[in-house]
């Protein structure tokens, strides 16, 4: 069992590994894609967006929210340790990393909704990094008696909720639906070319 599997959860990690196996087949438009799709499935996904059932993206939105909350609490706790910063530097030290994390979460969500496993990778690395930083700050805080443990405990609770959502049925079904939609588009194109 790898460290990422242990940190992110086995269901999420298996979903990500499955995506990593299928991704080269889809990207290269390999003929083996046809064995993973059926004409009925392709016809189902060939419908317009209005004809298809609506997918519930709320688990993905909640994952984003919890990741951003954990990040903000971590960064504010870290910035508290740097009291000598001038106000412009303090603002810069908060907003530049915040923009990077926001761009990462939005691009991960976009890639996930398009059926790319890179979206899962973005969420996995961001979650794992935040979890490790939170635990490290919490341990340092407890050892030094810093006294700012409440925001870090809230961040840890947010990350625990995030892990639960990442391994939950709603998130997994959304990711599988988007991946299957992408796979069937490629399979349908290959099937039509072979006729």
PANU-544564 format. One record per residue (C-alpha): x, y, z; residue in one letter. Coordinates in steps of 0.1 Angstrom, whole numbers, plus 5000, padded with zeros to 4 digits. Layout:
x->X&y->Y&z->Z&resn->A
...
% end
This chain:
x->5000&y->5000&z->5000&resn->X
x->5015&y->5033&z->4989&resn->X
x->5016&y->5065&z->5010&resn->X
x->4992&y->5082&z->4987&resn->X
x->4967&y->5053&z->4990&resn->X
x->4969&y->5055&z->5027&resn->X
x->4965&y->5093&z->5028&resn->X
x->4938&y->5097&z->5002&resn->X
x->4919&y->5064&z->5008&resn->X
x->4917&y->5032&z->4989&resn->X
x->4885&y->5039&z->4969&resn->X
x->4899&y->5072&z->4956&resn->X
x->4933&y->5058&z->4949&resn->X
x->4918&y->5028&z->4930&resn->X
x->4897&y->5052&z->4910&resn->X
x->4928&y->5073&z->4902&resn->X
x->4949&y->5042&z->4892&resn->X
x->4920&y->5030&z->4869&resn->X
x->4921&y->5063&z->4852&resn->X
x->4959&y->5062&z->4848&resn->X
x->4955&y->5028&z->4831&resn->X
x->4928&y->5040&z->4807&resn->X
x->4942&y->5074&z->4800&resn->X
x->4968&y->5064&z->4775&resn->X
x->4943&y->5043&z->4756&resn->X
x->4919&y->5072&z->4753&resn->X
x->4946&y->5098&z->4745&resn->X
x->4961&y->5076&z->4717&resn->X
x->4927&y->5065&z->4704&resn->X
x->4938&y->5029&z->4708&resn->X
x->4915&y->5002&z->4694&resn->X
x->4914&y->4986&z->4728&resn->X
x->4890&y->5014&z->4738&resn->X
x->4864&y->4995&z->4718&resn->X
x->4865&y->4966&z->4742&resn->X
x->4857&y->4989&z->4771&resn->X
x->4826&y->5003&z->4754&resn->X
x->4794&y->4991&z->4738&resn->X
x->4773&y->5007&z->4710&resn->X
x->4744&y->5010&z->4735&resn->X
x->4766&y->5029&z->4759&resn->X
x->4779&y->5051&z->4731&resn->X
x->4743&y->5059&z->4720&resn->X
x->4734&y->5068&z->4755&resn->X
x->4763&y->5094&z->4758&resn->X
x->4756&y->5106&z->4722&resn->X
x->4725&y->5124&z->4734&resn->X
x->4724&y->5161&z->4740&resn->X
x->4731&y->5174&z->4775&resn->X
x->4694&y->5182&z->4780&resn->X
x->4685&y->5146&z->4772&resn->X
x->4710&y->5130&z->4796&resn->X
x->4704&y->5127&z->4833&resn->X
x->4719&y->5155&z->4854&resn->X
x->4750&y->5147&z->4873&resn->X
x->4755&y->5158&z->4909&resn->X
x->4786&y->5179&z->4911&resn->X
x->4781&y->5189&z->4947&resn->X
x->4806&y->5164&z->4961&resn->X
x->4833&y->5180&z->4939&resn->X
x->4823&y->5215&z->4950&resn->X
x->4824&y->5205&z->4986&resn->X
x->4858&y->5190&z->4982&resn->X
x->4870&y->5223&z->4967&resn->X
x->4855&y->5242&z->4995&resn->X
x->4871&y->5221&z->5022&resn->X
x->4905&y->5221&z->5005&resn->X
x->4904&y->5259&z->5003&resn->X
x->4893&y->5262&z->5039&resn->X
x->4921&y->5239&z->5051&resn->X
x->4946&y->5259&z->5030&resn->X
x->4935&y->5293&z->5043&resn->X
x->4937&y->5281&z->5079&resn->X
x->4971&y->5266&z->5074&resn->X
x->4984&y->5297&z->5057&resn->X
x->4970&y->5321&z->5083&resn->X
x->4986&y->5300&z->5110&resn->X
x->5019&y->5301&z->5092&resn->X
x->5017&y->5338&z->5086&resn->X
x->5011&y->5343&z->5123&resn->X
x->5046&y->5331&z->5129&resn->X
x->5060&y->5358&z->5107&resn->X
x->5051&y->5390&z->5126&resn->X
x->5078&y->5412&z->5110&resn->X
x->5062&y->5414&z->5076&resn->X
x->5050&y->5447&z->5063&resn->X
x->5014&y->5449&z->5053&resn->X
x->5021&y->5447&z->5015&resn->X
x->5044&y->5417&z->5020&resn->X
x->5018&y->5401&z->5043&resn->X
x->4991&y->5405&z->5017&resn->X
x->5015&y->5392&z->4990&resn->X
x->5024&y->5362&z->5011&resn->X
x->4988&y->5353&z->5015&resn->X
x->4973&y->5361&z->4980&resn->X
x->5000&y->5346&z->4958&resn->X
x->4998&y->5311&z->4973&resn->X
x->4961&y->5314&z->4975&resn->X
x->4958&y->5322&z->4938&resn->X
x->4981&y->5291&z->4931&resn->X
x->4959&y->5268&z->4952&resn->X
x->4927&y->5283&z->4937&resn->X
x->4940&y->5278&z->4902&resn->X
x->4950&y->5242&z->4910&resn->X
x->4916&y->5233&z->4925&resn->X
x->4897&y->5249&z->4896&resn->X
x->4919&y->5232&z->4870&resn->X
x->4916&y->5199&z->4888&resn->X
x->4878&y->5203&z->4889&resn->X
x->4877&y->5212&z->4852&resn->X
x->4899&y->5182&z->4842&resn->X
x->4878&y->5159&z->4864&resn->X
x->4846&y->5171&z->4847&resn->X
x->4862&y->5165&z->4813&resn->X
x->4871&y->5129&z->4822&resn->X
x->4908&y->5133&z->4826&resn->X
x->4926&y->5115&z->4854&resn->X
x->4948&y->5146&z->4858&resn->X
x->4919&y->5161&z->4878&resn->X
x->4921&y->5132&z->4903&resn->X
x->4959&y->5137&z->4905&resn->X
x->4955&y->5174&z->4912&resn->X
x->4930&y->5167&z->4940&resn->X
x->4952&y->5138&z->4954&resn->X
x->4984&y->5159&z->4955&resn->X
x->4967&y->5190&z->4969&resn->X
x->4949&y->5170&z->4996&resn->X
x->4980&y->5150&z->5006&resn->X
x->5002&y->5181&z->5007&resn->X
x->4977&y->5200&z->5028&resn->X
x->4973&y->5170&z->5052&resn->X
x->5010&y->5167&z->5057&resn->X
x->5015&y->5204&z->5062&resn->X
x->4986&y->5206&z->5087&resn->X
x->4999&y->5176&z->5107&resn->X
x->5034&y->5191&z->5107&resn->X
x->5022&y->5225&z->5118&resn->X
x->5001&y->5209&z->5145&resn->X
x->5030&y->5188&z->5158&resn->X
x->5053&y->5218&z->5158&resn->X
x->5026&y->5239&z->5175&resn->X
x->5021&y->5213&z->5203&resn->X
x->5059&y->5209&z->5208&resn->X
x->5066&y->5246&z->5210&resn->X
x->5034&y->5256&z->5228&resn->X
x->5024&y->5281&z->5201&resn->X
x->4988&y->5281&z->5212&resn->X
x->4972&y->5284&z->5178&resn->X
x->4960&y->5248&z->5176&resn->X
x->4923&y->5256&z->5171&resn->X
x->4926&y->5267&z->5134&resn->X
x->4948&y->5237&z->5126&resn->X
x->4923&y->5213&z->5143&resn->X
x->4895&y->5229&z->5122&resn->X
x->4917&y->5224&z->5091&resn->X
x->4923&y->5188&z->5101&resn->X
x->4886&y->5183&z->5105&resn->X
x->4880&y->5199&z->5070&resn->X
x->4906&y->5175&z->5055&resn->X
x->4890&y->5145&z->5072&resn->X
x->4856&y->5156&z->5057&resn->X
x->4874&y->5160&z->5023&resn->X
x->4888&y->5125&z->5025&resn->X
x->4854&y->5111&z->5033&resn->X
x->4840&y->5130&z->5003&resn->X
x->4868&y->5119&z->4980&resn->X
x->4860&y->5082&z->4989&resn->X
x->4823&y->5087&z->4989&resn->X
x->4798&y->5074&z->4964&resn->X
x->4788&y->5108&z->4949&resn->X
x->4824&y->5118&z->4940&resn->X
x->4833&y->5084&z->4926&resn->X
x->4801&y->5082&z->4905&resn->X
x->4807&y->5118&z->4891&resn->X
x->4843&y->5109&z->4882&resn->X
x->4833&y->5076&z->4866&resn->X
x->4805&y->5092&z->4847&resn->X
x->4827&y->5119&z->4832&resn->X
x->4855&y->5094&z->4824&resn->X
x->4830&y->5070&z->4807&resn->X
x->4815&y->5099&z->4787&resn->X
x->4850&y->5107&z->4774&resn->X
x->4858&y->5071&z->4767&resn->X
x->4826&y->5065&z->4747&resn->X
x->4832&y->5096&z->4726&resn->X
x->4865&y->5082&z->4715&resn->X
x->4851&y->5047&z->4710&resn->X
x->4822&y->5060&z->4689&resn->X
x->4846&y->5079&z->4667&resn->X
x->4867&y->5048&z->4663&resn->X
x->4837&y->5026&z->4656&resn->X
x->4824&y->5051&z->4629&resn->X
x->4858&y->5052&z->4612&resn->X
x->4860&y->5014&z->4610&resn->X
x->4827&y->5012&z->4591&resn->X
% end
